[in-house]
Amino acid sequence: MLQYHILAVIIGGIVDFFLGDPHSFPHPVIAIGKLITWLEGHLRNGFPKGEKGEKQAGVVLVVLVLGITAMVAGGILYLFYRISPWMGVIAESLICYQMMAWRSLRKESMKVYHALKNRDTEGARTAVSMIVGRDTTTLTEEGIIKAAVETVAENASDGVIAPLIYMVLFGGFGVCIYKAVNTMDSMVGYKNEKYMWFGRAAAKLDDVFNYIPARISAVLMIGAGYILSFIGNAEERCNYSGKNGAYIFKRDRYNHKSPNSAQTEAVCAGALKIQLAGNAYYFGKLQEKPAIGDNLRPVVYEDIRRANSLMTVTYILALVPVVILLAVLWLV
């Protein structure tokens, strides 16, 4: 079955590359999000208020979301593979395609780039608000650029490379479980008054699921920094540095409350020779965060495009061994 899983991964990646996520097409992550919202309301009413009760409710949330996701995803794949291996490949390819986020991430972040290029700061502020969880109403142009670059850098791991890794290892079933964990963290994994205890289990599980993929992504992005510093015209090549990406990665990869989020952010900041992170507003409250990278030059809107180039080459570097593995499986 492994060759069918790998084939589905590659087909899914190709479809994502050309199409992205059509907004009118039902998306499993949206369904998982609605399930989380529905369960949260019922679990909060069913467990006692306070730290202990909310922690227990949060654990039950994780168990129920993962259990339901596993049954639905596993049931669909089992049914289609029972009908025919090729029907199974089609179903699994569709799942893999919907769980990849390369094109969507690039498309949404480049909306910020194009707005700034056209000197539409308000349009850029609106566009960046669609891809970040922070308060964007008071962001300066520099803050908008940093927010977009940081989102591309972080999601290069948990939106692109991590799903690819789970697809290769565990097929469509595995990536659905990963996305369920990732979606729970993005919805309830905040360290604020509302979710401090309720979202604790989801946040910790997401840390576990992303621990290795985040570091693999960082290493691949360092490689991407080296590659981009050798291709293209001389003016563009000088904006990338794999060596500095590796240096900042070693120094600043833990400059974040999450053990994983700063891994690729650090590489991106170093490779682009800019400084990211720092203090930001979330839900109206200022959160003090350490900076990542050195302020070797001011950030400019072109850095959003460059961050996307880093993400794309990182993705290609990850796909190469997958394609080789498929070729070996079919030839043996």
VOMAR-647224 format. One record per residue (C-alpha): residue number from 1; residue in one letter; x, y, z. Coordinates in pm, whole numbers, plus 50000, padded with zeros to 5 digits. Layout:
BEGIN
> n / res / u / v / w
> NUM / a / X / Y / Z
...
// end
This chain:
BEGIN
> n / res / u / v / w
> 1 / m / 50000 / 50000 / 50000
> 2 / l / 50293 / 50237 / 50057
> 3 / q / 50334 / 50319 / 49690
> 4 / y / 49967 / 50414 / 49668
> 5 / h / 50002 / 50646 / 49967
> 6 / i / 50311 / 50814 / 49822
> 7 / l / 50143 / 50849 / 49483
> 8 / a / 49846 / 51015 / 49654
> 9 / v / 50081 / 51257 / 49831
> 10 / i / 50244 / 51363 / 49504
> 11 / i / 49911 / 51397 / 49322
> 12 / g / 49774 / 51601 / 49611
> 13 / g / 50080 / 51826 / 49605
> 14 / i / 50053 / 51880 / 49228
> 15 / v / 49683 / 51970 / 49252
> 16 / d / 49754 / 52212 / 49539
> 17 / f / 50035 / 52370 / 49336
> 18 / f / 49799 / 52453 / 49049
> 19 / l / 49464 / 52507 / 49222
> 20 / g / 49502 / 52585 / 49591
> 21 / d / 49184 / 52566 / 49799
> 22 / p / 48868 / 52670 / 49609
> 23 / h / 48659 / 52870 / 49858
> 24 / s / 48336 / 52708 / 49736
> 25 / f / 48460 / 52351 / 49792
> 26 / p / 48385 / 52180 / 50127
> 27 / h / 48703 / 52164 / 50335
> 28 / p / 48769 / 51907 / 50609
> 29 / v / 48958 / 52159 / 50824
> 30 / i / 48648 / 52379 / 50832
> 31 / a / 48445 / 52077 / 50941
> 32 / i / 48700 / 52003 / 51215
> 33 / g / 48683 / 52366 / 51325
> 34 / k / 48303 / 52354 / 51352
> 35 / l / 48329 / 52032 / 51552
> 36 / i / 48575 / 52196 / 51793
> 37 / t / 48346 / 52498 / 51839
> 38 / w / 48041 / 52277 / 51902
> 39 / l / 48224 / 52054 / 52149
> 40 / e / 48377 / 52349 / 52332
> 41 / g / 48035 / 52495 / 52409
> 42 / h / 47899 / 52165 / 52542
> 43 / l / 48212 / 52070 / 52736
> 44 / r / 48237 / 52408 / 52910
> 45 / n / 47879 / 52364 / 53029
> 46 / g / 47937 / 52005 / 53134
> 47 / f / 48250 / 52048 / 53346
> 48 / p / 48306 / 52261 / 53659
> 49 / k / 48454 / 52606 / 53621
> 50 / g / 48809 / 52656 / 53734
> 51 / e / 49151 / 52513 / 53652
> 52 / k / 49081 / 52145 / 53720
> 53 / g / 48746 / 52133 / 53544
> 54 / e / 48870 / 52322 / 53239
> 55 / k / 49177 / 52101 / 53208
> 56 / q / 48956 / 51792 / 53218
> 57 / a / 48723 / 51941 / 52957
> 58 / g / 49023 / 52021 / 52738
> 59 / v / 49147 / 51661 / 52754
> 60 / v / 48802 / 51532 / 52660
> 61 / l / 48795 / 51778 / 52370
> 62 / v / 49123 / 51637 / 52236
> 63 / v / 49005 / 51276 / 52272
> 64 / l / 48670 / 51341 / 52102
> 65 / v / 48809 / 51549 / 51815
> 66 / l / 49084 / 51298 / 51739
> 67 / g / 48848 / 51002 / 51778
> 68 / i / 48584 / 51145 / 51545
> 69 / t / 48846 / 51258 / 51292
> 70 / a / 49008 / 50914 / 51295
> 71 / m / 48676 / 50735 / 51243
> 72 / v / 48566 / 50959 / 50957
> 73 / a / 48902 / 50971 / 50774
> 74 / g / 48976 / 50604 / 50834
> 75 / g / 48626 / 50502 / 50729
> 76 / i / 48640 / 50698 / 50404
> 77 / l / 48981 / 50562 / 50305
> 78 / y / 48891 / 50204 / 50404
> 79 / l / 48572 / 50218 / 50197
> 80 / f / 48737 / 50355 / 49884
> 81 / y / 49038 / 50121 / 49900
> 82 / r / 48799 / 49827 / 49940
> 83 / i / 48624 / 49929 / 49620
> 84 / s / 48950 / 49959 / 49425
> 85 / p / 49312 / 50061 / 49493
> 86 / w / 49277 / 50338 / 49236
> 87 / m / 48955 / 50464 / 49393
> 88 / g / 49150 / 50472 / 49718
> 89 / v / 49428 / 50671 / 49554
> 90 / i / 49174 / 50923 / 49422
> 91 / a / 49014 / 50964 / 49766
> 92 / e / 49350 / 50987 / 49943
> 93 / s / 49483 / 51233 / 49682
> 94 / l / 49184 / 51457 / 49748
> 95 / i / 49249 / 51447 / 50121
> 96 / c / 49620 / 51520 / 50075
> 97 / y / 49542 / 51804 / 49836
> 98 / q / 49308 / 51969 / 50084
> 99 / m / 49557 / 51936 / 50370
> 100 / m / 49839 / 52110 / 50183
> 101 / a / 49855 / 52487 / 50220
> 102 / w / 50144 / 52602 / 50001
> 103 / r / 49943 / 52777 / 49731
> 104 / s / 49686 / 52924 / 49969
> 105 / l / 49953 / 53057 / 50203
> 106 / r / 50144 / 53212 / 49915
> 107 / k / 49827 / 53358 / 49761
> 108 / e / 49701 / 53517 / 50084
> 109 / s / 50040 / 53657 / 50190
> 110 / m / 50104 / 53798 / 49844
> 111 / k / 49780 / 53994 / 49873
> 112 / v / 49959 / 54189 / 50146
> 113 / y / 50260 / 54232 / 49919
> 114 / h / 50056 / 54364 / 49625
> 115 / a / 49858 / 54603 / 49847
> 116 / l / 50178 / 54753 / 49987
> 117 / k / 50333 / 54769 / 49642
> 118 / n / 50029 / 54973 / 49534
> 119 / r / 50069 / 55190 / 49849
> 120 / d / 49737 / 55067 / 49987
> 121 / t / 49823 / 55041 / 50357
> 122 / e / 49464 / 54987 / 50468
> 123 / g / 49419 / 54713 / 50210
> 124 / a / 49742 / 54551 / 50331
> 125 / r / 49625 / 54576 / 50692
> 126 / t / 49298 / 54403 / 50597
> 127 / a / 49479 / 54135 / 50399
> 128 / v / 49724 / 54057 / 50679
> 129 / s / 49438 / 54036 / 50931
> 130 / m / 49314 / 53732 / 50739
> 131 / i / 49630 / 53532 / 50803
> 132 / v / 49744 / 53633 / 51154
> 133 / g / 49593 / 53606 / 51500
> 134 / r / 49715 / 53942 / 51632
> 135 / d / 49553 / 54284 / 51639
> 136 / t / 49631 / 54450 / 51306
> 137 / t / 49436 / 54775 / 51343
> 138 / t / 49734 / 54976 / 51468
> 139 / l / 50010 / 54807 / 51270
> 140 / t / 50251 / 55032 / 51083
> 141 / e / 50370 / 54933 / 50736
> 142 / e / 50675 / 54773 / 50897
> 143 / g / 50450 / 54581 / 51136
> 144 / i / 50233 / 54460 / 50849
> 145 / i / 50537 / 54333 / 50658
> 146 / k / 50677 / 54157 / 50964
> 147 / a / 50342 / 53996 / 51041
> 148 / a / 50315 / 53860 / 50685
> 149 / v / 50675 / 53735 / 50678
> 150 / e / 50642 / 53568 / 51019
> 151 / t / 50322 / 53393 / 50910
> 152 / v / 50486 / 53258 / 50595
> 153 / a / 50792 / 53145 / 50792
> 154 / e / 50595 / 52969 / 51067
> 155 / n / 50341 / 52810 / 50832
> 156 / a / 50618 / 52682 / 50607
> 157 / s / 50648 / 52424 / 50882
> 158 / d / 50301 / 52352 / 51019
> 159 / g / 50111 / 52433 / 50699
> 160 / v / 50341 / 52278 / 50437
> 161 / i / 50630 / 52058 / 50553
> 162 / a / 50468 / 51899 / 50861
> 163 / p / 50157 / 51787 / 50669
> 164 / l / 50383 / 51647 / 50398
> 165 / i / 50580 / 51448 / 50656
> 166 / y / 50264 / 51303 / 50812
> 167 / m / 50126 / 51218 / 50468
> 168 / v / 50441 / 51028 / 50373
> 169 / l / 50457 / 50841 / 50704
> 170 / f / 50087 / 50773 / 50766
> 171 / g / 49898 / 50863 / 50448
> 172 / g / 49574 / 51060 / 50433
> 173 / f / 49467 / 50921 / 50769
> 174 / g / 49779 / 51053 / 50942
> 175 / v / 49757 / 51402 / 50794
> 176 / c / 49392 / 51431 / 50902
> 177 / i / 49496 / 51352 / 51260
> 178 / y / 49777 / 51607 / 51236
> 179 / k / 49544 / 51875 / 51101
> 180 / a / 49295 / 51804 / 51379
> 181 / v / 49569 / 51863 / 51638
> 182 / n / 49691 / 52174 / 51457
> 183 / t / 49339 / 52316 / 51424
> 184 / m / 49266 / 52262 / 51793
> 185 / d / 49584 / 52447 / 51885
> 186 / s / 49501 / 52737 / 51653
> 187 / m / 49152 / 52768 / 51804
> 188 / v / 49196 / 52695 / 52175
> 189 / g / 49571 / 52682 / 52235
> 190 / y / 49605 / 53041 / 52355
> 191 / k / 49765 / 53139 / 52686
> 192 / n / 49498 / 53389 / 52780
> 193 / e / 49227 / 53397 / 53046
> 194 / k / 48973 / 53207 / 52836
> 195 / y / 49194 / 52923 / 52715
> 196 / m / 49480 / 52900 / 52967
> 197 / w / 49347 / 52573 / 53111
> 198 / f / 49090 / 52457 / 52857
> 199 / g / 49341 / 52469 / 52570
> 200 / r / 49638 / 52331 / 52762
> 201 / a / 49606 / 51970 / 52634
> 202 / a / 49561 / 52079 / 52271
> 203 / a / 49861 / 52315 / 52288
> 204 / k / 50090 / 52055 / 52445
> 205 / l / 49986 / 51789 / 52192
> 206 / d / 50054 / 52029 / 51906
> 207 / d / 50402 / 52091 / 52048
> 208 / v / 50466 / 51717 / 52039
> 209 / f / 50330 / 51668 / 51686
> 210 / n / 50535 / 51959 / 51548
> 211 / y / 50859 / 51908 / 51740
> 212 / i / 51044 / 51705 / 51474
> 213 / p / 50876 / 51856 / 51163
> 214 / a / 50963 / 52211 / 51279
> 215 / r / 51330 / 52122 / 51300
> 216 / i / 51329 / 51938 / 50969
> 217 / s / 51162 / 52243 / 50814
> 218 / a / 51428 / 52471 / 50961
> 219 / v / 51713 / 52262 / 50820
> 220 / l / 51547 / 52253 / 50477
> 221 / m / 51495 / 52631 / 50490
> 222 / i / 51862 / 52684 / 50566
> 223 / g / 51932 / 52484 / 50250
> 224 / a / 51682 / 52703 / 50063
> 225 / g / 51867 / 53012 / 50184
> 226 / y / 52193 / 52879 / 50041
> 227 / i / 52029 / 52789 / 49709
> 228 / l / 51862 / 53128 / 49668
> 229 / s / 52190 / 53305 / 49742
> 230 / f / 52336 / 53139 / 49431
> 231 / i / 52053 / 53173 / 49177
> 232 / g / 51893 / 53471 / 49005
> 233 / n / 52049 / 53809 / 48938
> 234 / a / 52325 / 53950 / 49157
> 235 / e / 52101 / 54215 / 49313
> 236 / e / 51849 / 53956 / 49430
> 237 / r / 52105 / 53696 / 49543
> 238 / c / 52253 / 53935 / 49797
> 239 / n / 51920 / 53944 / 49984
> 240 / y / 51960 / 53580 / 50093
> 241 / s / 52213 / 53418 / 50320
> 242 / g / 52203 / 53051 / 50414
> 243 / k / 52500 / 53103 / 50644
> 244 / n / 52326 / 53379 / 50841
> 245 / g / 52008 / 53173 / 50843
> 246 / a / 52196 / 52890 / 51014
> 247 / y / 52358 / 53132 / 51261
> 248 / i / 52031 / 53297 / 51368
> 249 / f / 51864 / 52955 / 51384
> 250 / k / 52120 / 52835 / 51637
> 251 / r / 52098 / 53156 / 51839
> 252 / d / 51728 / 53251 / 51833
> 253 / r / 51530 / 52932 / 51763
> 254 / y / 51390 / 52930 / 52117
> 255 / n / 51296 / 53301 / 52128
> 256 / h / 50928 / 53210 / 52146
> 257 / k / 50686 / 53067 / 52402
> 258 / s / 50630 / 52773 / 52171
> 259 / p / 50926 / 52534 / 52135
> 260 / n / 50853 / 52507 / 51762
> 261 / s / 50729 / 52839 / 51623
> 262 / a / 51065 / 53019 / 51619
> 263 / q / 51251 / 52737 / 51443
> 264 / t / 51164 / 52847 / 51088
> 265 / e / 51109 / 53210 / 51189
> 266 / a / 51470 / 53225 / 51306
> 267 / v / 51598 / 53080 / 50980
> 268 / c / 51382 / 53317 / 50775
> 269 / a / 51496 / 53623 / 50973
> 270 / g / 51859 / 53523 / 50937
> 271 / a / 51838 / 53423 / 50572
> 272 / l / 51672 / 53756 / 50484
> 273 / k / 51903 / 53954 / 50719
> 274 / i / 51612 / 54118 / 50900
> 275 / q / 51466 / 54124 / 51251
> 276 / l / 51126 / 53966 / 51323
> 277 / a / 50896 / 53910 / 51623
> 278 / g / 50909 / 54146 / 51920
> 279 / n / 50609 / 54286 / 52109
> 280 / a / 50262 / 54247 / 51954
> 281 / y / 49896 / 54293 / 52048
> 282 / y / 49671 / 53985 / 52074
> 283 / f / 49301 / 54029 / 52155
> 284 / g / 49370 / 54385 / 52266
> 285 / k / 49650 / 54297 / 52509
> 286 / l / 50018 / 54368 / 52459
> 287 / q / 50235 / 54057 / 52472
> 288 / e / 50606 / 54113 / 52517
> 289 / k / 50813 / 53881 / 52300
> 290 / p / 51185 / 53870 / 52228
> 291 / a / 51308 / 53971 / 51885
> 292 / i / 51434 / 53714 / 51636
> 293 / g / 51726 / 53801 / 51409
> 294 / d / 51943 / 54108 / 51376
> 295 / n / 51835 / 54445 / 51241
> 296 / l / 52093 / 54441 / 50961
> 297 / r / 51861 / 54635 / 50731
> 298 / p / 51504 / 54769 / 50744
> 299 / v / 51224 / 54535 / 50634
> 300 / v / 51060 / 54619 / 50300
> 301 / y / 50753 / 54479 / 50129
> 302 / e / 50976 / 54278 / 49894
> 303 / d / 51062 / 54063 / 50197
> 304 / i / 50714 / 53908 / 50177
> 305 / r / 50796 / 53783 / 49827
> 306 / r / 51138 / 53667 / 49943
> 307 / a / 50988 / 53479 / 50238
> 308 / n / 50758 / 53302 / 49991
> 309 / s / 51058 / 53212 / 49777
> 310 / l / 51223 / 53061 / 50084
> 311 / m / 50908 / 52863 / 50162
> 312 / t / 50875 / 52741 / 49803
> 313 / v / 51233 / 52619 / 49774
> 314 / t / 51200 / 52457 / 50118
> 315 / y / 50891 / 52275 / 49989
> 316 / i / 51073 / 52161 / 49674
> 317 / l / 51363 / 52030 / 49882
> 318 / a / 51115 / 51829 / 50089
> 319 / l / 50941 / 51690 / 49780
> 320 / v / 51258 / 51562 / 49613
> 321 / p / 51306 / 51259 / 49843
> 322 / v / 50932 / 51184 / 49823
> 323 / v / 50949 / 51162 / 49443
> 324 / i / 51263 / 50947 / 49465
> 325 / l / 51089 / 50717 / 49714
> 326 / l / 50790 / 50676 / 49481
> 327 / a / 51019 / 50591 / 49189
> 328 / v / 51202 / 50330 / 49397
> 329 / l / 50875 / 50173 / 49518
> 330 / w / 50734 / 50138 / 49169
> 331 / l / 51057 / 50010 / 49016
> 332 / v / 51136 / 49747 / 49280
// end
